[in-house]
């Protein structure tokens, strides 16, 4: 992809996702993820309806007019986007691939954090951590994150959610808002997730295609495993083959739901042909 085409894609995603964050998600994000507490801002003259518990008696006595202390939320929050860029993300039977939807969701969340003056970091992972961008503020930083999401070429195609969570735990010393975006066709991350969720506010966003849920009956088909590169000749007419695939997929989804539920972390399920806007809004409102 040349520079001109990349910038065009980045700009297109910015326009779409920034509009969403400005008009829909900014306020919901602020309400959902609170800062560390309240800090003193200023003293001003008392107005009808103010909380009398905030009256500054020293200033009131000195001026003979009631004054109150004004506090504001101390935010300085950090959002960490953990994005699965393994081979299975390059799948889609509708208008978009899974990785394209993941990029839009990540960009929307990043602009929502920026609107609230929070820092945003990025971890791109496969079966290893491929890229880490430390948390920073600002539009130019978010645009860099979008560029990496669009054009980064991973060295590996596998998936290891646990390894990515361990890396995040080691680098994030302060509590962070963590979104893990993946199809979660993985296992062996339950314990690592539980430890991470004990310190951080973790949410798993599962992005999937409806064609992944069951294998269609379309005869003998050559298929390639996007994560291993292995070519297989699959008889999709076989009920046993279709049943075994459905069992495999269901087990991965149930493991994901059980792991996040038992760790106290949140979950959002986004099918590529459904509105992720409604899914994110619904999640924010429920919290």
LUMGU-400141 format. One record per residue (C-alpha): residue in one letter; x negated, y, z negated. Coordinates in steps of 0.1 Angstrom, whole numbers, plus 2048, in hexadecimal, padded with zeros to 3 digits. Each point is the difference from the previous one (the first is absolute). Layout:
N
AXYZ/...
! end
This chain:
287
X800800800/X7F182180A/X7FF81F7EA/X81C812812/X8187E27FE/X7F77FB7DB/X8078247F7/X8217FF813/X80B7E17EC/X7F58107DF/X81381F808/X81F7EC809/X7FF7ED7DF/X7F98207ED/X81F81280E/X8177E37F9/X7F47F77DD/X7F98237F4/X82480A808/X80C7E27EB/X7E98097E3/X80A825801/X8257FB802/X8077DF7F0/X7E47F07EC/X7ED81D7F0/X8198067E5/X8087DB7FB/X7DB7F87FD/X7FB81C7E6/X81E7F47EC/X7F57DB801/X7DB8047F7/X7FB8177E3/X7E18117F5/X7EC7FA7E1/X8158187EB/X8078257FC/X7E681C7FD/X8048247F4/X80581981D/X80B8227F3/X8158147E8/X81E81380D/X81E8127F1/X81C7EB7F4/X81E7FC818/X8237F37FA/X7FF7D9801/X7DC7FC7F7/X7F77E57E6/X7FD8127DF/X7E77E57F5/X7E7810818/X8018237F0/X7DD80E7FA/X80580F7DD/X7DF813800/X807813820/X8248057F6/X7F68107DF/X7E6816811/X81780D81A/X8217FF7EE/X80E7EE81E/X8067DB802/X7E67EE817/X7FC7DC809/X7E37E980A/X8037F3823/X7F27DD808/X7F97F0821/X7FA7DC80A/X7DC7F6801/X7FE7EA81F/X7DE7F880E/X80D7DE80B/X7ED7E8816/X8117EC81B/X7ED7E280E/X80C7F1820/X7F57DC804/X8077F5824/X7FD7DC80E/X7F0802823/X7FD7DA805/X8097EF821/X8247F87F5/X808826800/X7FC800826/X8227F0805/X82180E80B/X81E7F6815/X8138207FD/X7F682380B/X7E28027E7/X7E57E97F3/X7FE7FC7DA/X7E08147FE/X81181E811/X81C8007E7/X7E67FC7E4/X7ED81F80D/X820815800/X8097F57DD/X7DD8087F3/X800822811/X8228097F1/X7F47F77DD/X7E0813805/X81182080B/X8187FD7E3/X7E37FE7E8/X7EF81D812/X81F8157FC/X7FE7FA7DB/X7DB8097FF/X7F57DC7F8/X7E17EE80C/X8027E4819/X7E87E3806/X7FF7E3818/X7F57DC7FF/X8027EC821/X7FC7DB7FA/X8017DE811/X7F07E37EC/X7E781B7F5/X8018257FB/X7F980F822/X8028257F8/X8038167E1/X808825801/X7FE8117DD/X81E8147F5/X80182480B/X81A81B806/X80C81281F/X80E7FD823/X7DF7FA811/X7F97E37E8/X8227F0808/X7F9804825/X7DF7ED7FC/X8137E47EF/X8197FF81D/X7E37FF819/X7F17E27EE/X8217EE7FE/X804804826/X7DD7F880D/X7ED7ED7E6/X7F47DE80D/X7FC7E67E4/X7E37E7800/X8167E47F3/X8247F4807/X8087EE7E0/X81380C7E1/X7F58017DB/X8178167EB/X7EF7F67E0/X7DE80C80C/X80E82280A/X8118047DE/X7E07F77EE/X7EE81B814/X81A81A7F8/X7FF7F77DA/X7DA805800/X800822811/X81F80F7F0/X7F78097DD/X81F8177FB/X8247F4804/X80B802824/X8207FD815/X7F87E2816/X8137F581F/X7F57DE80F/X80D7FE824/X7FE7DD80F/X8167E380D/X7F37ED7E2/X7FB7E0813/X7E77F77E5/X7FD7F07DE/X7E97FE7E1/X8048247F6/X81A7FD7E4/X7E78037E3/X7EC81C810/X820813807/X80B7FC7DC/X7DF80F7F3/X80281D819/X8248087F8/X7F88017DB/X7EC820806/X80E80F821/X82280780E/X8017E581B/X81A7FC81C/X7FE7E581B/X80F80A822/X8067E1815/X803808825/X80C7E3816/X8117F7821/X8207ED800/X7F17E7819/X7E77F57E5/X81C7F37E9/X8087E2816/X7F17F081F/X81680181F/X8087E1814/X7EF808821/X7EF7DF809/X7DB7F9801/X7EC8207FA/X7DB8087FC/X7FB8167E2/X7E28117F1/X7FA8067DB/X7F88267FF/X7EB7FB7E1/X7EC7E1809/X801803826/X80A7DB802/X8147F681F/X81C7E77F9/X8197EF817/X8218017EC/X8207ED808/X81A8197F4/X81C7E780A/X7F67EB7E3/X8178057E2/X7E47F57E9/X7E881A80E/X81981B7FC/X80A7F57DD/X7DB7FE7F5/X7FA82380D/X81F80E7EF/X7F47EF7DF/X7DD80F804/X80D823806/X81A7FE7E4/X7E67F57E7/X7EA81E808/X81D8187FC/X80B7F17DF/X7DC8007F3/X7FE825809/X8218097EE/X7F87EA7E2/X7DC80F7FC/X80C824802/X81E7FA7E9/X7EB7EF7E5/X7E581A801/X81981C7FB/X7F880F822/X81A80E819/X8087F2823/X80E80D820/X8097EA81E/X7FF811822/X80A7ED820/X7F181181E/X822804811/X80F8117E1/X7FC8237F2/X7E38027E8/X80D8237F7/X81F7F17F0/X7EB7E57EE/X7E78197F2/X81C8187F5/X8147E47F0/X7E17F57EC/X7F88237F4/X8238067F5/X8027DE7ED/X7E180A7ED/
! end
